[in-house]
Amino acid sequence: MKEWSREERYRILKSKEEIVDVHKRNAASVYRQSYHIQPVSGLSSDPNGFIYHKGIWHLFYQWTPWGAVHGLKYWYHVTSTDLVHWKNEGIGLAPDCDYDNKGCHSGSGFAYGDDMYLFYTGNHRDENWVRTPYTCVAQYTPEGLKKMPSPLFGPRDDYAEHQRDPKVVYVKEKDMYFIFIGAMSEDKRGTTLIYKSSSLLEGWSFAGELKVPGYEYFGGMWECPCIANIDGKDVFVFSPQYTTLEGRGNSTNHNVYLVGKMDYDTLTFTPETDYRYLDYGFDFYAAQMAANVNDDKKAIMITWIGLPDNHYPTEEEDYEGSMTIARELRLKGNRIVQSPVKAIEQLREECDEEEGKLSKAMEMLVDFNEGDASLHLFTKENGEGGFTIDYNAKTKTITVDKSHMDKRFNEHVFETLDVPLDEDLKNMRIFIDSSSVEIFINDGLYTFTAHVYPTEKECGYTHSDNVSVSRYKLKASVKDDFVV
């Protein structure tokens, strides 16, 4: 694995010609995705600024152009009319101001009348490398992005330097705007800070710390807080760091959700139940729900397929990262139900692969009858190895094991994870792309997302007799257009 100096990681991109060769190497990889958003070059991580505006879905992602390394972050911009076919638009936000001199870090989008705004964390460092995170805003126009001349506000001195990832919401009943900021307290508790203003672009003041009864000491940093009201209930999504959680191996980065009620007078989110994992897989983080969906019965979510501090085989080819397919979120009681957006069915083609063979891009519809069951993906010709999915009917537990594949990675974090079910296993809907698997279990009550890097020999699948499978090939919906 390449060792990057600070100067290399925080180098400013002055011309697209500087990364032509990186892009060419990346685009030539056998692991480039065909219907998932991926970096035009280098590294992609958190989804940012996700919003529906004037008939267009806008998504930005954290981008380091030079290679598979976390360094100077830009926002790269992609657009879609259907959440499936995505177009590269080039750099959205660049770190070109003093207050974001070492990166435009994560944030959210917000529609205000005919205008669209992007709220983000300006990562400033001084000559001694001391960090100051600023909450900043830029206006999106057809001619480009126009940053406001100064930040909305700076960090609070009575919290640790980790204060970032603004999520903006408008509460109609109070005619008030609120910003949720992921934070760490001075005694290293994960939390969220809340600011409020009667005006979107000025007058912001600190309202207080979000109170979540029972979660006062839950993790050491809450990244990417995101809140939405779905069908009359509030859903709070966040990514707790610096802690291990039950059933998550040695990982210290997670994505969870709570369903409950947000009181903006007392700044209290009262959950109806314990936290649930937003996804049970190996590689899922920094989920963001889109702004301006205009449907109070659902939310639309996209997430980074990856985890902070993890490493992936494509680092050898100078790139890393991908986004999940867009997912529709609805509530069933106090549970999130996730479904691929309907438009992805436009990509279906008849599968002409023989039984037991996988396509590089495909959808599998799997039904399970009673009893223990198995489905093994990416097996070799003799049926051995692969990405194994085994179900224990007595304990109602799915066990996913990736350790049998040729390319192993992040072994120290986890290679085997369980999905405990509250009911019998009935079905799965599985989306396979060149380097990812997304599994929707029991009509989306549970999901499992993972990076995989199969070799040429790992192209088969097997299943037990009580499992039935139907398949579709999926057409490409993203292109490696070199737009910067």
N, C-alpha and C positions, 0 to 999 in steps of 0.2 A: 504494500500500500504506500502511495506517495506521501512524503512528508512535505507539508506546505508551510512556508514561512509566513509571518504576519503580513509582510509586504506583498507577498503573492496573493494571499487571501483577500486583502483589502485594496487591491489595485483597482483604479477607476477605469471603466470601459470608455475609451475615447472614440472608437470607431468600430463598426461591425466587422471590418476587415480583420480586426485583431482576433476574432473568434471563428473565422471561416473554417479553419482546419479542425477546431474542436467540434463544430457543428457537423462537418462531414464525417468525422469519426463516430459521432453519436448516431447520426442518421443511418449509418451502415451496420449498426449492431443488429444481431438476430433477435435481440430482446426488446427492440423498439415496439411500442404498443400500436395497435391499429385503430382502436376506438376509445382510448383513454387519453386525456390531456397529459402531456409530458413536457419536460423542459426543452426549449429550442436548442439549448446547449447547457452543459454543466449540471447544476443541481436545482431541483424544485423542491419546495417544502410546503409550508402552510398555505392554504387557499385564503385569499384576501378580497375585500371589496365586492363580494358576491351580491349582485343586485339585478333586478328586472327594471329596465328603463326604456320607455318609448318603443316597446316591441322587441327589444334586444336584451338577451341575458349577457351581462358583463361579469367576467371572473378574472381576477388577478392572482398570481401566485408568487411567493417568495422565490427569488431567483439569484443564484450566484453564477455568472456566465462562464467562469474560467474552468470549472471542473467540478468533480463530485466532492465539494468541500463547503462547509458553512463559513462564509466570510462576509464581504461587503454585499448587502442585500438590496436588490432592486425589486420592484413589482413588475412582473411581466403580464401582459394583457391578452386575453382571448375572448372571443364573442361567439354567440350562437343564437339562432332563432327558435331552436327546439330542444336545447339542452343535450343534444346528441352529436350534431355536426358542429365542430368547433373550428374557428378561424384564428390563426396567429395574427395579432395586431401590432406587436412590438412592445417596447418599454412603456410601461404606464407611469410609474414613479421612479425617479432616479435620485440618488443621494447627492444632491448638488447644492445644499445649503449648509450653513454652519450648524444649525440645530439637528440635521440628519447626516452629518459628515461621515459617519461610519455605518450608515444603513437606514433604509426605509423598512421598518419592521411592521409586523402584522397589524391589521385593522379591518374596518368594515365600510360598506357603502351605505349611502342614504339619499333618498329622493326627496327633493324639496321643490314642489311645483314642477316646472319644466326643467329644473336643474338637478344635477347629480353631483354628490360630494363624496370624497374618499377621506376617511379619518384613519390616521395611522400613527405609529410610534416612531418619532425621530430619534435615532440612536446616535447621540453625540458623545464623543470622547475627547478629552483634552490631551495636552502633550505628555501627561503622565499616565495616559490610558484610563483615567477615571471616567466612568460612564454617567451620563445624565440623560434620562429618557423623557422626551417631550411629547405631548399629545398635539398632533398637527392635523391640518386639513388642507385638501386641494379640491378645486372645482374642476369637474370634467366638462370639456367643451369639444365640439367636433374638430376644432383646431389643435386640441391637445389639453394637457392638464395645467392648471394655473394654481400654484401654491399660494396660500395666504402668506403675507409678508412675515408673520411671526406665529409661533405656536399658540394654541388656545390656552395651555397652561403647562407648567412644569411638574416635576415630581414632588411628593411630600417628603419632608425631611424626617418625619417620624415613622417612616417605613423604609424597608431595605430598597436598594437600587432597582430591584426587579418590580417595575411598574409599567405594564405594556398591554397592547392588543385591545384598543378601544372598540367597544360595541355600542352603537348609538341607537336609542329607541325614543319614540315619541309616545307619551301617554295622553291620549285625547281628553280623558276625564279631568286631568289637571292642567291641560294646555301647557305642558312642560316637557322639555327634552332631558334625557338622562344618558350619561355615558358610564358604561361598566368597564372597569380597568382590572385586568389580572394583576395580582400583587403578592408580595411576601412581606410579612410583618418583621419587625426588628428581631423578634424571638423565633423567626423562621417558621411561622404558620402560613399556610396558604389561605388566601382570602381574595375578595374583590372590593375595590374602592368604587364609590359612586359619586359622580358629579352631576350637577343639574344647572339648567339655564332656561329662561323663557324665550331665548333667541338662539338659533342654531349656531351662529358664527361668532358670538361674543357673550360676555357676561357669565361665564362658567364659574361656579363655586363648588367647593367640596361639600357634599351632603353628608357623607359618613361612610362607614364600612358596612358592607352587606352582612346581615345576620342570617345564618342558616342554622336553626336549632339542631344540635346533634353533630354538626360538622365544624365545630370551633377548632379542632386539631386534626384536620383531614388533609394530609399532604403538606409539602413545604412551599409550594407555589401553584397558583391556579392560572394556567395559561389559557388564552383564547376563550374567555367567558362569552356565552351567547345565550340570549333569552328571546323567546317567542311565545305568543299566545296561540294555542291550537285548540279549536273547538271549545273555547271557554276556560281552558286550563293553561297555566303558565308552565313552560318547559325550560329548565335551566341546564345548559350543556357547558361543561368545562373540562380542562385537562390537568388533573393534579399531577405534580411532579415530586421528585425526591422522596418517594415513599413506595413500599411494596404493598400490593393489595392481594387479597385472597384469590387464588387460582390464576395468578398472572406471572408465575415463575419469578425470575430475578429482575423483571422489568421495573423501572422506577418512573415510567411515563405512561399515562393512561388517558382514556376518554370515557367519561361517565355522564349520566343525566339524572335529573330529579324532576318529578312532576308534582306540582303543588300550586301555591298561591303566592304571588308577589304583592306585598304591601308597600307602596311607594311613600307612604307617610312615615312608617317606622323603619323602612329599608330592610324589611324582613321577608325572606323567602321561606315559607312553611311547607316542607315536603309532605306528601301523602304517604310515602313509603321510603324504604332505604334506597340508596343509589343503585342504579343498574349500569352495566357496561353498555355503551352505545354499540360496541362491536366486540366480539370475543376473539378476534384474530390476532395474528402476529404483528401486523403492520397497519395501524389505523390511529390517526392522531389529528388534533387541531381542527375538528369539525366546525364548519361554518354554515349557518342557515341563511338563505338569501333574504335580502330586504325587498320590500315592495312586491311581494308575491300576489297580493290582492285576492286572497282566498283565506278566510279565517278558519277553514276546516283543515288546512294542511300547511306544512312547511316544505321547502326544498333545500336539500343539504348536499354539499360536496366536502370531501375529506382528503387529506394527504395520506397516500399509501406509503407509510414509512414511520419511523420513530426517531426522535432525537437521540443522538449518541450511537445509533446502530450503523452498521456498515453492510454494503450490498455488493454482489459480484460485479456489477457494471461499473464500479469505481475504477476498475482496470481500464475501462473505455472512456473515462473522464465524464461520466454522467450518472445521475441517480435521481429517482423519484418519479411519481405519477400521482394523478388524482383519481379518486373513485369515480365510477359513473354517477350521474346525478340521481339522487334518491328522493322520493316523495315520502314525507313523514306524516302519519296520522296517529290518532290516539285510540286505543282500545282499553277502556277503563283508565288505569294509570300506567299503561304500557305504551311505548312507542312501537308502531308497526312501520317497517321500512319496505318500500317497493321501488324497483327501478322505474324511472319515468316511462310512461307508455310509449313515447316516441322511439324508444330503443328497438321496438319490434319492427321498425322500418328497415333495420339492418339484416333481418333474417333472410337466409337463403336455404334451399334444400341442402341437406348434408349428404355428400356423396362418398364420405369415408366409410369403409367397411366397419361392421360391428366390432367394437373393441379398440377403435383407433380415434385419436383426438385430432381436431384441427387446431391450428395456432390461434384462431379466434373463433369462439363458438359459445353457444348457450345450450345448457343441458337442463331438461325438466325431469326430475327424479321423484318417483313415488315409492313409498316404503309400506310393506305389509307388516303384520304383527311379528314380534320377535326380534332377536339380535340381527344386526345387518351390517354390511360393509360395502363401501365404495372406494376403490383405490384409483387415483388419477396419476398420470405420468409414469405408468409402469413400463418396464422393459418388455421386450417381445415375449419373454417367458412368463410374464405376469408378475414378476417380482419387483420389489422396490416401490418407489413412488411416494406420492402425497396421500397418506392413508386416512380415511374417514371411517371410523368404526363406532357402532351404536350398541350400547348395553341397555336392553329393554327393561331389565330389573331395576337398574338405578336411574333410568331415563337420562343417560349421559352420552353425549357424542364426544369422542376423543379424536383429535386431529394431530397427526404426527408427520413432520416434514423431514425427519432425520434419515429416511431411507433414500432420499434423492442424492444424486451425485454431487451437486454443488450445495455444500452446507455453509451456513453463515449464521452469525449471531447465536452460536451454540450456547454461549455462556448466559444468554438472556432467557431463551426458551426454544425448544424444538417440538414440544408436545403441549397442547392445551386442551382443556375440557370445556364443553358447552353443556351445562346442566339445564335440562328442560323441566318445565312444570307440567308437561303433558307428554303423551306418546309422540314419537317422531312420525310425521305424516309425509312431508315432502321437502324437497330442496329445489331451488332454482339457482343454477351455477353459471357464472360468467367467467370464461377463460380468455385471457389475452396473452400476448407473447411472454409477459413476465408478471402476471398477476392472476389471482383467483378471487372472486367475490361470491359468497354463498349466502343465499336468503333461505332461512329455515322456517318451516311451518308458516308459510305465507308472510314471512318477514317479521315474525315476533323476535327472531334472533338473526344476527348476521355474523359472518366470519370472513375477514379480508386478509389476504396474504400476498407477499411477493414470492414468486417461484422462478427458477431459472433452469428449465429442463434442457438436457442435452438432446442431440438428435435421436438417441436411442430411447429416450423417455417420452414416448408418444402414444402409449396405450392406456387402457383402463379396464378394470375388472369390477364385478359386483356379485354379491350373494344372490341366491335364487329368489329371494323375496323382495328384490329391488327391480323396478322397471325404469328404463331410460329412453327418452326421446331427445333428439339433437337437432340443432340448427347451426349452420355456418353463419358467421356475422361479417358483414361487409365493413370496410374501413370507414371511419367518419372523422378522423383527424389526419392532417398532413404535416410532414416535416418541412413546411415552408420556412425559409430562412428570412424571417422578418424581425428586424431589431429596431 
